[in-house]
Structures are given as structure tokens and as C-alpha cells.
Amino acid sequence: DGIRDYKVTGVQTCALPICGLAGVDVMTATVFQQGQSSFSGLALRFRINDSRLLENIEVLPTVEYWRNNTSLAIGSFGRVHAVRRDATLGSDVRWMFKGETFRGYAGAGIGVHFLSNEVEIPGKRVSESFTKGGLTLLAGVSFASQSRFGNFLELKGHFVGGYRQIKLNMGLSWNR
């Protein structure tokens, strides 16, 4: 095994995976953004665990996307159409509390938000795109399953200058 190899050859090998993919989460979100009504988003994240560190710590590289589309008819003026988008690349670190039927967790992270706004009125279209960094906080609960699949519910806050968001995430997990 790896320990004996180290003592014999001076090179440590390991037959057990000590760092790797612990699972994949697919989720949908109800997004509450400052100054707007709620709308929906989607996300995909990987769960990476390194047993050389603390067993209950997971790193969560994440891709998130939401789009809010509004269209209003304003009498004889015509139709006003507005679209806001946020594509986020982020990484969180979370602590999984002990549990069997369900496990609570809490964490924090960072993200890069690729934001865009478009407004279209009769005869004119205005758009802007920009990139902002932000911090995240999350807390949730994952529910145990007898199979490789499970589910979870979490609350996640994105703190991006001028674009604070709270998300209620629900999803399915594949566990390795």
C-alpha cells in the first residue's frame, strides 16, 4: 500500500482516492434581486472533497445563469421590452455538518458575474454589459438517499456591488 511504498522506496503512492469528485449538483433557483420581482435561474456545480484536509469540507466550482424578461404595452407609445442577464462563474467552500437523514451545511465563496441589461422601445435599443466580482454566503440542507441520488435545498446570497441577490436553490445531487 502507499504507506509501505513510502518506507521502502521513498516515494509515496496511494491506492485510495484522497482528492476528487464527490458529486454533481443540478439546480433551479428562485432569484430575488434588489429592485426586482422574483424570477428563475439554473445552475450546475461540482463537489470536490480532499480527505487529506477535513473530511467535512467541500469545494464547489459553480456555473449559474438567470435571465429576467419584461415586456410592457404603454398605450399609443408602443411596447417597452427589458432583459437582464447574469452568467456567473464561482467557487464556494462549504462545511457539511454531521447527520444521517439530513445534513446541514454553511459556506462562503467568490464569483465573477457577467451582467447585461437591454431596453428596447419603439425606434431605439440600449444595452450595456459589464463584469463584476462578488462574495457569496450559503446555507442549506441535503437529504440522504439510499441510492447515488439525493436532493437539497439552500439559501444563497450574492453580494455584487449594486446587484445583491438572494437565491432559493433546489436541486438534485449525484453522489459518487
VOSERO-384601 format. One record per atom (N, C-alpha, C): x, y, z. Coordinates in Angstrom, 3 decimals, padded with zeros to 6 digits, m for minus. Atoms other than C-alpha are relative to their C-alpha. Example, Ala and Ser with C-alpha at 12.3 -4.5 7.8 and 13.67 -1.06 7.14 Angstrom:
<nodes>
<node u="000.890" v="m001.190" w="000.000"/>
<node u="012.300" v="m004.500" w="007.800"/>
<node u="000.900" v="001.200" w="000.000"/>
<node u="m000.820" v="m001.190" w="m000.060"/>
<node u="013.670" v="m001.060" w="007.140"/>
<node u="m000.770" v="001.090" w="000.730"/>
</nodes>
This chain:
<nodes>
<node u="000.838" v="m001.194" w="000.000"/>
<node u="000.000" v="000.000" w="000.000"/>
<node u="000.877" v="001.249" w="000.000"/>
<node u="m000.743" v="m001.246" w="000.126"/>
<node u="001.015" v="003.660" w="m000.143"/>
<node u="000.958" v="000.267" w="001.139"/>
<node u="m000.870" v="m000.267" w="m001.136"/>
<node u="002.482" v="003.848" w="003.348"/>
<node u="001.246" v="m000.866" w="m000.062"/>
<node u="m001.164" v="000.879" w="000.095"/>
<node u="004.727" v="000.810" w="002.913"/>
<node u="000.886" v="000.382" w="m001.170"/>
<node u="m000.804" v="m000.446" w="001.144"/>
<node u="005.834" v="002.059" w="m000.536"/>
<node u="000.893" v="001.160" w="000.407"/>
<node u="m000.758" v="m001.168" w="m000.423"/>
<node u="006.951" v="005.294" w="001.091"/>
<node u="001.217" v="m000.432" w="000.834"/>
<node u="m001.097" v="000.436" w="m000.862"/>
<node u="009.053" v="003.455" w="003.687"/>
<node u="001.037" v="m000.803" w="m000.766"/>
<node u="m000.919" v="000.844" w="000.754"/>
<node u="010.600" v="001.081" w="001.152"/>
<node u="000.734" v="000.789" w="m001.085"/>
<node u="m000.601" v="m000.655" w="001.172"/>
<node u="011.183" v="003.285" w="m001.892"/>
<node u="000.245" v="001.490" w="000.183"/>
<node u="m000.119" v="m001.443" w="m000.175"/>
<node u="010.960" v="006.819" w="m000.512"/>
<node u="m001.010" v="000.773" w="m000.828"/>
<node u="001.029" v="m000.646" w="000.818"/>
<node u="008.079" v="007.541" w="m002.903"/>
<node u="m001.353" v="m000.468" w="000.505"/>
<node u="001.313" v="000.386" w="m000.502"/>
<node u="004.580" v="007.651" w="m001.519"/>
<node u="m000.978" v="m000.131" w="m001.157"/>
<node u="001.083" v="000.195" w="000.958"/>
<node u="001.828" v="006.198" w="m003.665"/>
<node u="m001.270" v="m000.184" w="000.799"/>
<node u="001.256" v="000.144" w="m000.725"/>
<node u="m001.805" v="005.914" w="m002.811"/>
<node u="m000.989" v="m000.777" w="m000.839"/>
<node u="000.975" v="000.809" w="000.708"/>
<node u="m004.286" v="003.261" w="m003.816"/>
<node u="m001.406" v="000.564" w="000.168"/>
<node u="001.320" v="m000.557" w="m000.254"/>
<node u="m007.244" v="005.206" w="m002.366"/>
<node u="m000.081" v="001.423" w="m000.547"/>
<node u="000.124" v="m001.377" w="000.460"/>
<node u="m008.590" v="008.389" w="m003.959"/>
<node u="m000.097" v="000.928" w="001.207"/>
<node u="000.012" v="m000.912" w="m001.136"/>
<node u="m007.788" v="011.165" w="m001.490"/>
<node u="m000.536" v="001.364" w="m000.376"/>
<node u="000.548" v="m001.261" w="000.456"/>
<node u="m008.916" v="014.091" w="m003.592"/>
<node u="m000.719" v="m000.257" w="m001.308"/>
<node u="000.688" v="000.201" w="001.261"/>
<node u="m011.545" v="014.089" w="m006.243"/>
<node u="m001.441" v="000.405" w="000.044"/>
<node u="001.397" v="m000.341" w="000.182"/>
<node u="m015.063" v="014.474" w="m007.431"/>
<node u="m000.852" v="m000.773" w="000.999"/>
<node u="000.904" v="000.627" w="m000.959"/>
<node u="m017.544" v="013.803" w="m004.634"/>
<node u="m001.417" v="m000.076" w="m000.551"/>
<node u="001.338" v="000.019" w="000.573"/>
<node u="m020.625" v="014.579" w="m006.749"/>
<node u="m000.251" v="001.186" w="m000.908"/>
<node u="000.437" v="m001.074" w="000.897"/>
<node u="m022.503" v="016.854" w="m009.132"/>
<node u="m001.406" v="000.410" w="000.417"/>
<node u="001.313" v="m000.531" w="m000.337"/>
<node u="m025.474" v="019.101" w="m008.353"/>
<node u="m000.565" v="000.761" w="m001.190"/>
<node u="000.735" v="m000.760" w="001.005"/>
<node u="m028.044" v="020.397" w="m010.844"/>
<node u="m001.136" v="000.670" w="000.754"/>
<node u="001.006" v="m000.699" w="m000.799"/>
<node u="m030.345" v="023.077" w="m009.500"/>
<node u="m000.756" v="001.050" w="m000.792"/>
<node u="000.783" v="m001.126" w="000.463"/>
<node u="m033.034" v="025.573" w="m010.236"/>
<node u="m000.105" v="000.973" w="001.164"/>
<node u="000.008" v="m001.020" w="m001.044"/>
<node u="m033.281" v="028.836" w="m008.351"/>
<node u="m001.149" v="000.965" w="m000.203"/>
<node u="000.867" v="m001.165" w="000.018"/>
<node u="m035.851" v="031.426" w="m007.475"/>
<node u="000.877" v="001.139" w="000.455"/>
<node u="m000.939" v="m001.081" w="m000.238"/>
<node u="m033.851" v="034.645" w="m007.644"/>
<node u="m000.763" v="001.247" w="000.439"/>
<node u="000.532" v="m001.270" w="m000.474"/>
<node u="m034.705" v="037.752" w="m005.638"/>
<node u="001.129" v="001.006" w="m000.109"/>
<node u="m001.058" v="m000.996" w="000.179"/>
<node u="m032.590" v="040.645" w="m006.923"/>
<node u="m000.500" v="001.344" w="000.494"/>
<node u="000.310" v="m001.317" w="m000.525"/>
<node u="m032.503" v="044.050" w="m005.314"/>
<node u="m000.688" v="000.842" w="m001.084"/>
<node u="000.718" v="m000.865" w="000.927"/>
<node u="m035.105" v="046.271" w="m007.021"/>
<node u="m000.814" v="m000.720" w="m001.051"/>
<node u="000.779" v="000.750" w="000.998"/>
<node u="m036.824" v="043.463" w="m008.985"/>
<node u="m000.869" v="m001.043" w="000.686"/>
<node u="000.812" v="001.110" w="m000.488"/>
<node u="m039.511" v="040.854" w="m008.534"/>
<node u="000.786" v="m001.301" w="m000.205"/>
<node u="m000.719" v="001.283" w="000.099"/>
<node u="m038.544" v="037.181" w="m008.329"/>
<node u="m000.081" v="m000.574" w="m001.407"/>
<node u="m000.055" v="000.683" w="001.290"/>
<node u="m037.592" v="035.100" w="m011.370"/>
<node u="000.849" v="m001.247" w="000.172"/>
<node u="m000.661" v="001.305" w="m000.116"/>
<node u="m035.933" v="031.750" w="m012.136"/>
<node u="001.381" v="m000.025" w="m000.635"/>
<node u="m001.334" v="000.208" w="000.544"/>
<node u="m032.386" v="030.598" w="m012.817"/>
<node u="000.370" v="m001.469" w="000.041"/>
<node u="m000.512" v="001.366" w="000.050"/>
<node u="m030.377" v="027.428" w="m013.442"/>
<node u="001.462" v="m000.017" w="000.423"/>
<node u="m001.404" v="000.103" w="m000.386"/>
<node u="m027.031" v="026.176" w="m012.142"/>
<node u="000.471" v="m001.448" w="m000.042"/>
<node u="m000.688" v="001.288" w="m000.029"/>
<node u="m024.566" v="023.303" w="m012.294"/>
<node u="001.245" v="000.183" w="000.843"/>
<node u="m001.218" v="m000.087" w="m000.797"/>
<node u="m021.867" v="022.648" w="m009.728"/>
<node u="000.559" v="m001.382" w="000.274"/>
<node u="m000.721" v="001.224" w="m000.332"/>
<node u="m019.284" v="020.034" w="m008.912"/>
<node u="000.389" v="000.078" w="001.469"/>
<node u="m000.420" v="000.057" w="m001.399"/>
<node u="m018.431" v="018.911" w="m005.389"/>
<node u="001.317" v="m000.751" w="000.079"/>
<node u="m001.340" v="000.580" w="m000.096"/>
<node u="m014.756" v="018.262" w="m004.737"/>
<node u="000.376" v="m000.088" w="001.472"/>
<node u="m000.361" v="000.237" w="m001.392"/>
<node u="m013.509" v="016.776" w="m001.479"/>
<node u="001.428" v="m000.529" w="000.054"/>
<node u="m001.375" v="000.472" w="m000.205"/>
<node u="m009.944" v="016.249" w="m000.264"/>
<node u="000.092" v="m000.566" w="001.411"/>
<node u="m000.005" v="000.633" w="m001.321"/>
<node u="m009.783" v="013.739" w="002.590"/>
<node u="001.282" v="000.262" w="000.783"/>
<node u="m001.213" v="m000.372" w="m000.743"/>
<node u="m006.250" v="014.926" w="003.468"/>
<node u="m000.272" v="001.199" w="000.882"/>
<node u="000.423" v="m001.125" w="m000.826"/>
<node u="m007.917" v="018.066" w="004.786"/>
<node u="m001.110" v="m000.500" w="000.903"/>
<node u="001.139" v="000.428" w="m000.803"/>
<node u="m011.058" v="017.999" w="006.860"/>
<node u="m001.000" v="m000.737" w="m000.872"/>
<node u="000.905" v="000.840" w="000.763"/>
<node u="m013.478" v="015.337" w="005.736"/>
<node u="m001.306" v="000.703" w="m000.354"/>
<node u="001.292" v="m000.662" w="000.183"/>
<node u="m016.497" v="017.662" w="006.004"/>
<node u="000.068" v="001.255" w="m000.862"/>
<node u="m000.159" v="m001.188" w="000.844"/>
<node u="m015.148" v="020.385" w="003.694"/>
<node u="m000.137" v="m000.394" w="m001.470"/>
<node u="000.128" v="000.209" w="001.441"/>
<node u="m016.232" v="020.545" w="000.043"/>
<node u="000.243" v="001.311" w="m000.738"/>
<node u="m000.206" v="m001.136" w="000.898"/>
<node u="m015.120" v="022.904" w="m002.724"/>
<node u="m001.013" v="m000.155" w="m001.126"/>
<node u="001.114" v="000.058" w="000.938"/>
<node u="m017.924" v="023.797" w="m005.136"/>
<node u="000.194" v="000.952" w="m001.183"/>
<node u="m000.040" v="m000.825" w="001.214"/>
<node u="m016.962" v="025.166" w="m008.583"/>
<node u="m001.407" v="000.015" w="m000.616"/>
<node u="001.402" v="m000.150" w="000.398"/>
<node u="m020.250" v="026.524" w="m009.960"/>
<node u="m000.158" v="000.878" w="m001.236"/>
<node u="000.435" v="m000.835" w="001.120"/>
<node u="m021.807" v="027.893" w="m013.160"/>
<node u="m001.482" v="000.271" w="000.225"/>
<node u="001.394" v="m000.377" w="m000.225"/>
<node u="m025.058" v="029.833" w="m012.669"/>
<node u="m000.455" v="000.947" w="m001.110"/>
<node u="000.539" v="m000.886" w="001.028"/>
<node u="m027.355" v="031.633" w="m015.123"/>
<node u="m001.447" v="000.341" w="000.322"/>
<node u="001.400" v="m000.393" w="m000.049"/>
<node u="m030.539" v="033.622" w="m014.900"/>
<node u="m000.245" v="001.101" w="m001.020"/>
<node u="000.424" v="m001.011" w="000.964"/>
<node u="m032.471" v="035.827" w="m017.272"/>
<node u="m001.381" v="000.471" w="000.416"/>
<node u="001.280" v="m000.592" w="m000.328"/>
<node u="m035.318" v="038.193" w="m016.483"/>
<node u="m000.459" v="000.802" w="m001.202"/>
<node u="000.535" v="m000.581" w="001.223"/>
<node u="m037.503" v="039.282" w="m019.389"/>
<node u="m001.328" v="000.683" w="000.326"/>
<node u="001.228" v="m000.739" w="m000.280"/>
<node u="m040.189" v="042.002" w="m019.068"/>
<node u="m000.426" v="000.752" w="m001.249"/>
<node u="000.539" v="m000.722" w="001.153"/>
<node u="m042.448" v="043.442" w="m021.741"/>
<node u="m001.286" v="000.699" w="000.423"/>
<node u="001.172" v="m000.792" w="m000.386"/>
<node u="m044.992" v="046.229" w="m021.243"/>
<node u="m000.567" v="000.725" w="m001.210"/>
<node u="000.664" v="m000.801" w="001.020"/>
<node u="m047.542" v="047.772" w="m023.611"/>
<node u="m000.408" v="001.314" w="000.656"/>
<node u="000.283" v="m001.314" w="m000.576"/>
<node u="m047.779" v="051.508" w="m022.947"/>
<node u="m000.825" v="000.805" w="m001.009"/>
<node u="000.954" v="m000.717" w="000.836"/>
<node u="m050.853" v="052.808" w="m024.771"/>
<node u="000.458" v="000.204" w="m001.429"/>
<node u="m000.365" v="m000.319" w="001.383"/>
<node u="m050.127" v="054.573" w="m028.061"/>
<node u="001.519" v="000.083" w="m000.186"/>
<node u="m001.464" v="m000.072" w="000.081"/>
<node u="m046.385" v="054.743" w="m027.247"/>
<node u="000.592" v="m001.273" w="m000.598"/>
<node u="m000.499" v="001.279" w="000.509"/>
<node u="m045.908" v="051.077" w="m028.053"/>
<node u="000.442" v="m000.929" w="001.111"/>
<node u="m000.451" v="001.036" w="m000.918"/>
<node u="m044.136" v="048.220" w="m026.353"/>
<node u="001.421" v="000.304" w="000.506"/>
<node u="m001.322" v="m000.121" w="m000.621"/>
<node u="m041.206" v="048.500" w="m023.921"/>
<node u="000.425" v="m001.396" w="000.418"/>
<node u="m000.513" v="001.343" w="m000.279"/>
<node u="m039.055" v="045.394" w="m023.607"/>
<node u="001.341" v="000.135" w="000.732"/>
<node u="m001.243" v="m000.049" w="m000.774"/>
<node u="m036.329" v="044.884" w="m020.964"/>
<node u="000.468" v="m001.417" w="000.323"/>
<node u="m000.603" v="001.300" w="m000.308"/>
<node u="m033.937" v="041.957" w="m020.423"/>
<node u="001.223" v="000.234" w="000.875"/>
<node u="m001.196" v="000.003" w="m000.853"/>
<node u="m031.414" v="041.423" w="m017.610"/>
<node u="000.512" v="m001.429" w="000.062"/>
<node u="m000.621" v="001.332" w="m000.061"/>
<node u="m028.949" v="038.518" w="m017.564"/>
<node u="001.175" v="000.028" w="000.973"/>
<node u="m001.174" v="000.179" w="m000.850"/>
<node u="m026.347" v="037.199" w="m015.164"/>
<node u="000.513" v="m001.420" w="m000.198"/>
<node u="m000.695" v="001.286" w="000.091"/>
<node u="m023.947" v="034.367" w="m016.008"/>
<node u="001.152" v="000.079" w="001.000"/>
<node u="m000.976" v="m000.066" w="m001.092"/>
<node u="m021.759" v="033.574" w="m013.010"/>
<node u="000.907" v="m001.223" w="m000.003"/>
<node u="m000.980" v="001.054" w="m000.260"/>
<node u="m018.581" v="031.533" w="m012.622"/>
<node u="000.492" v="000.232" w="001.418"/>
<node u="m000.376" v="m000.205" w="m001.389"/>
<node u="m017.853" v="030.964" w="m008.971"/>
<node u="000.541" v="m001.256" w="000.639"/>
<node u="m000.463" v="001.124" w="m000.800"/>
<node u="m016.397" v="028.756" w="m006.321"/>
<node u="m000.318" v="000.279" w="001.462"/>
<node u="000.342" v="m000.097" w="m001.415"/>
<node u="m017.702" v="028.185" w="m002.812"/>
<node u="000.722" v="m001.108" w="000.756"/>
<node u="m000.507" v="001.032" w="m000.905"/>
<node u="m016.322" v="026.244" w="000.126"/>
<node u="m001.056" v="m000.157" w="001.077"/>
<node u="001.031" v="000.192" w="m001.016"/>
<node u="m018.804" v="024.640" w="002.490"/>
<node u="000.412" v="m001.055" w="001.010"/>
<node u="m000.186" v="000.931" w="m001.105"/>
<node u="m018.716" v="022.814" w="005.801"/>
<node u="m001.283" v="m000.810" w="000.127"/>
<node u="001.150" v="000.903" w="m000.147"/>
<node u="m021.029" v="019.777" w="005.988"/>
<node u="m000.073" v="m000.452" w="001.460"/>
<node u="000.198" v="000.445" w="m001.371"/>
<node u="m022.403" v="019.159" w="009.492"/>
<node u="m000.322" v="m001.492" w="000.015"/>
<node u="000.268" v="001.437" w="m000.136"/>
<node u="m022.724" v="015.579" w="010.741"/>
<node u="m001.498" v="m000.262" w="m000.039"/>
<node u="001.405" v="000.381" w="000.046"/>
<node u="m026.014" v="013.797" w="010.111"/>
<node u="m000.185" v="m001.248" w="m000.838"/>
<node u="000.280" v="001.201" w="000.768"/>
<node u="m027.610" v="010.677" w="008.696"/>
<node u="m001.192" v="000.197" w="m000.935"/>
<node u="001.181" v="m000.205" w="000.823"/>
<node u="m031.117" v="011.511" w="007.471"/>
<node u="000.140" v="001.255" w="m000.845"/>
<node u="m000.278" v="m001.231" w="000.719"/>
<node u="m030.176" v="015.050" w="006.501"/>
<node u="001.250" v="000.635" w="000.589"/>
<node u="m001.222" v="m000.677" w="m000.437"/>
<node u="m027.018" v="017.164" w="006.716"/>
<node u="m000.110" v="001.476" w="m000.332"/>
<node u="m000.037" v="m001.437" w="000.219"/>
<node u="m026.955" v="020.906" w="007.172"/>
<node u="001.386" v="000.407" w="m000.469"/>
<node u="m001.290" v="m000.517" w="000.424"/>
<node u="m024.186" v="022.988" w="005.657"/>
<node u="m000.027" v="001.522" w="m000.058"/>
<node u="m000.172" v="m001.452" w="000.106"/>
<node u="m022.847" v="026.536" w="005.555"/>
<node u="001.317" v="000.255" w="m000.709"/>
<node u="m001.229" v="m000.283" w="000.725"/>
<node u="m020.242" v="028.172" w="003.383"/>
<node u="000.064" v="001.418" w="m000.524"/>
<node u="m000.237" v="m001.318" w="000.592"/>
<node u="m018.852" v="031.176" w="001.554"/>
<node u="000.849" v="m000.187" w="m001.251"/>
<node u="m000.802" v="000.103" w="001.209"/>
<node u="m017.164" v="031.917" w="m001.738"/>
<node u="000.092" v="001.310" w="m000.750"/>
<node u="m000.142" v="m001.158" w="000.879"/>
<node u="m016.449" v="034.266" w="m004.599"/>
<node u="m000.567" v="m000.359" w="m001.376"/>
<node u="000.519" v="000.242" w="001.337"/>
<node u="m017.868" v="034.697" w="m008.080"/>
<node u="000.283" v="001.173" w="m000.917"/>
<node u="m000.121" v="m001.028" w="001.027"/>
<node u="m017.393" v="036.610" w="m011.303"/>
<node u="m001.326" v="000.001" w="m000.749"/>
<node u="001.313" v="m000.149" w="000.614"/>
<node u="m020.708" v="037.907" w="m012.689"/>
<node u="000.135" v="000.743" w="m001.324"/>
<node u="000.036" v="m000.620" w="001.320"/>
<node u="m021.112" v="038.658" w="m016.392"/>
<node u="m001.433" v="000.489" w="m000.202"/>
<node u="001.338" v="m000.593" w="m000.028"/>
<node u="m024.086" v="041.029" w="m016.329"/>
<node u="m000.291" v="000.749" w="m001.290"/>
<node u="000.405" v="m000.811" w="001.152"/>
<node u="m026.050" v="042.579" w="m019.180"/>
<node u="m001.425" v="000.491" w="000.203"/>
<node u="001.315" v="m000.624" w="m000.029"/>
<node u="m029.058" v="044.876" w="m019.453"/>
<node u="m000.335" v="000.474" w="m001.402"/>
<node u="000.475" v="m000.494" w="001.297"/>
<node u="m031.096" v="045.633" w="m022.582"/>
<node u="m001.378" v="000.608" w="000.190"/>
<node u="001.317" v="m000.630" w="000.007"/>
<node u="m034.010" v="048.018" w="m023.018"/>
<node u="m000.304" v="000.379" w="m001.438"/>
<node u="000.407" v="m000.310" w="001.371"/>
<node u="m035.920" v="048.325" w="m026.270"/>
<node u="m001.349" v="000.712" w="000.027"/>
<node u="001.238" v="m000.745" w="000.176"/>
<node u="m038.534" v="050.964" w="m027.036"/>
<node u="m000.172" v="000.228" w="m001.500"/>
<node u="000.173" v="m000.200" w="001.444"/>
<node u="m040.053" v="051.744" w="m030.434"/>
<node u="001.050" v="000.959" w="m000.571"/>
<node u="m001.002" v="m000.811" w="000.677"/>
<node u="m037.231" v="053.007" w="m032.612"/>
<node u="001.345" v="000.107" w="000.702"/>
<node u="m001.274" v="m000.135" w="m000.711"/>
<node u="m034.430" v="052.646" w="m030.030"/>
<node u="000.277" v="m001.225" w="000.863"/>
<node u="m000.437" v="001.113" w="m000.834"/>
<node u="m032.439" v="049.905" w="m028.324"/>
<node u="001.278" v="000.411" w="000.717"/>
<node u="m001.159" v="m000.344" w="m000.817"/>
<node u="m029.971" v="050.468" w="m025.485"/>
<node u="000.436" v="m001.252" w="000.750"/>
<node u="m000.496" v="001.165" w="m000.739"/>
<node u="m027.728" v="047.781" w="m023.981"/>
<node u="001.335" v="000.334" w="000.643"/>
<node u="m001.288" v="m000.123" w="m000.687"/>
<node u="m024.829" v="047.525" w="m021.568"/>
<node u="000.383" v="m001.366" w="000.540"/>
<node u="m000.529" v="001.243" w="m000.560"/>
<node u="m022.625" v="044.654" w="m020.447"/>
<node u="001.210" v="000.346" w="000.850"/>
<node u="m001.137" v="m000.238" w="m000.881"/>
<node u="m020.143" v="044.575" w="m017.609"/>
<node u="000.258" v="m001.227" w="000.855"/>
<node u="m000.429" v="001.122" w="m000.834"/>
<node u="m018.288" v="042.188" w="m015.321"/>
<node u="000.309" v="000.523" w="001.394"/>
<node u="m000.243" v="m000.383" w="m001.393"/>
<node u="m018.233" v="042.384" w="m011.522"/>
<node u="000.315" v="m001.238" w="000.827"/>
<node u="m000.284" v="001.054" w="m000.962"/>
<node u="m016.784" v="040.271" w="m008.767"/>
<node u="m000.883" v="000.162" w="001.209"/>
<node u="000.836" v="m000.078" w="m001.187"/>
<node u="m018.696" v="039.424" w="m005.644"/>
<node u="000.254" v="m001.147" w="000.954"/>
<node u="m000.100" v="001.018" w="m001.049"/>
<node u="m018.857" v="037.416" w="m002.444"/>
<node u="m001.320" v="m000.746" w="000.104"/>
<node u="001.211" v="000.791" w="m000.219"/>
<node u="m021.323" v="034.642" w="m001.657"/>
<node u="000.004" v="m000.592" w="001.398"/>
<node u="000.236" v="000.739" w="m001.239"/>
<node u="m022.746" v="033.147" w="001.526"/>
<node u="m001.098" v="m001.002" w="m000.302"/>
<node u="001.046" v="000.989" w="000.232"/>
<node u="m024.778" v="029.954" w="001.552"/>
<node u="m000.219" v="m000.843" w="001.242"/>
<node u="000.382" v="000.924" w="m001.073"/>
<node u="m026.609" v="027.691" w="003.973"/>
<node u="m001.107" v="m000.876" w="m000.542"/>
<node u="001.031" v="000.891" w="000.516"/>
<node u="m028.738" v="024.660" w="003.293"/>
<node u="m000.012" v="m001.335" w="000.699"/>
<node u="000.118" v="001.352" w="m000.528"/>
<node u="m029.628" v="021.074" w="003.931"/>
<node u="m000.070" v="m000.972" w="m001.172"/>
<node u="000.075" v="001.064" w="001.000"/>
<node u="m029.018" v="017.942" w="001.866"/>
<node u="m000.671" v="m001.202" w="000.655"/>
<node u="000.787" v="001.110" w="m000.526"/>
<node u="m031.309" v="014.957" w="002.275"/>
<node u="000.588" v="m001.323" w="m000.464"/>
<node u="m000.610" v="001.303" w="000.284"/>
<node u="m029.991" v="011.398" w="002.451"/>
<node u="m000.896" v="m000.832" w="m000.901"/>
<node u="000.698" v="000.905" w="000.905"/>
<node u="m030.941" v="008.761" w="m000.059"/>
<node u="000.706" v="m001.345" w="000.054"/>
<node u="m000.586" v="001.330" w="000.019"/>
<node u="m030.372" v="005.032" w="m000.345"/>
<node u="000.777" v="m000.255" w="m001.289"/>
<node u="m000.684" v="000.176" w="001.281"/>
<node u="m029.061" v="005.467" w="m003.891"/>
<node u="001.084" v="001.055" w="m000.153"/>
<node u="m001.012" v="m001.009" w="000.291"/>
<node u="m026.407" v="007.632" w="m005.502"/>
<node u="m000.610" v="001.386" w="m000.179"/>
<node u="000.661" v="m001.271" w="000.234"/>
<node u="m029.014" v="010.370" w="m005.950"/>
<node u="m000.598" v="000.549" w="001.278"/>
<node u="000.591" v="m000.669" w="m001.149"/>
<node u="m030.205" v="012.881" w="m003.399"/>
<node u="m000.572" v="001.332" w="m000.443"/>
<node u="000.469" v="m001.336" w="000.314"/>
<node u="m031.685" v="016.340" w="m003.187"/>
<node u="000.396" v="000.959" w="001.108"/>
<node u="m000.408" v="m001.012" w="m000.962"/>
<node u="m031.049" v="019.593" w="m001.369"/>
<node u="m000.836" v="001.258" w="m000.170"/>
<node u="000.665" v="m001.292" w="m000.024"/>
<node u="m032.500" v="022.972" w="m000.500"/>
<node u="000.964" v="000.970" w="000.660"/>
<node u="m000.951" v="m000.936" w="m000.587"/>
<node u="m030.345" v="026.041" w="000.113"/>
<node u="m000.393" v="001.440" w="m000.271"/>
<node u="000.132" v="m001.434" w="000.155"/>
<node u="m030.348" v="029.790" w="000.508"/>
<node u="001.392" v="000.550" w="m000.281"/>
<node u="m001.315" v="m000.502" w="000.392"/>
<node u="m027.506" v="031.609" w="m001.263"/>
<node u="m000.093" v="001.491" w="m000.287"/>
<node u="m000.039" v="m001.440" w="000.221"/>
<node u="m026.688" v="035.311" w="m001.169"/>
<node u="001.221" v="000.387" w="m000.814"/>
<node u="m001.088" v="m000.551" w="000.813"/>
<node u="m024.598" v="037.042" w="m003.846"/>
<node u="000.095" v="001.487" w="000.325"/>
<node u="m000.203" v="m001.401" w="m000.343"/>
<node u="m023.129" v="040.385" w="m002.795"/>
<node u="000.910" v="000.628" w="m001.041"/>
<node u="m000.682" v="m000.611" w="001.132"/>
<node u="m022.173" v="042.138" w="m006.027"/>
<node u="m000.396" v="001.467" w="000.029"/>
<node u="000.293" v="m001.423" w="m000.099"/>
<node u="m021.893" v="045.948" w="m005.945"/>
<node u="m001.185" v="000.443" w="m000.837"/>
<node u="001.176" v="m000.473" w="000.698"/>
<node u="m025.333" v="047.322" w="m006.841"/>
<node u="m000.923" v="m001.092" w="m000.507"/>
<node u="000.798" v="001.113" w="000.522"/>
<node u="m026.705" v="043.856" w="m007.712"/>
<node u="m000.095" v="m001.121" w="001.026"/>
<node u="000.134" v="001.051" w="m001.017"/>
<node u="m027.318" v="041.983" w="m004.476"/>
<node u="m001.148" v="m000.936" w="m000.362"/>
<node u="000.982" v="001.025" w="000.341"/>
<node u="m029.196" v="038.723" w="m004.997"/>
<node u="m000.112" v="m001.008" w="001.136"/>
<node u="000.250" v="001.129" w="m000.897"/>
<node u="m030.763" v="036.134" w="m002.734"/>
<node u="m000.652" v="m001.078" w="m000.863"/>
<node u="000.539" v="001.098" w="000.794"/>
<node u="m031.454" v="032.732" w="m004.290"/>
<node u="m000.455" v="m001.124" w="000.911"/>
<node u="000.486" v="001.210" w="m000.637"/>
<node u="m033.565" v="029.883" w="m003.039"/>
<node u="000.240" v="m001.113" w="m001.005"/>
<node u="m000.403" v="001.070" w="000.921"/>
<node u="m031.902" v="026.878" w="m004.719"/>
<node u="m000.594" v="m001.335" w="000.432"/>
<node u="000.495" v="001.352" w="m000.213"/>
<node u="m033.490" v="023.442" w="m005.046"/>
<node u="000.645" v="m000.866" w="m001.066"/>
<node u="m000.660" v="000.781" w="001.030"/>
<node u="m031.762" v="020.597" w="m006.766"/>
<node u="000.134" v="m001.469" w="000.293"/>
<node u="m000.294" v="001.423" w="m000.071"/>
<node u="m030.766" v="017.040" w="m007.398"/>
<node u="001.508" v="m000.193" w="000.038"/>
<node u="m001.423" v="000.313" w="m000.141"/>
<node u="m027.401" v="015.536" w="m006.488"/>
<node u="000.276" v="m001.403" w="m000.491"/>
<node u="m000.544" v="001.309" w="000.292"/>
<node u="m025.450" v="012.695" w="m007.928"/>
<node u="001.221" v="m000.138" w="000.902"/>
<node u="m001.070" v="000.212" w="m000.959"/>
<node u="m023.123" v="011.290" w="m005.270"/>
<node u="000.864" v="m001.151" w="m000.431"/>
<node u="m000.951" v="001.029" w="000.424"/>
<node u="m020.023" v="009.350" w="m006.124"/>
<node u="000.166" v="m001.083" w="001.025"/>
</nodes>
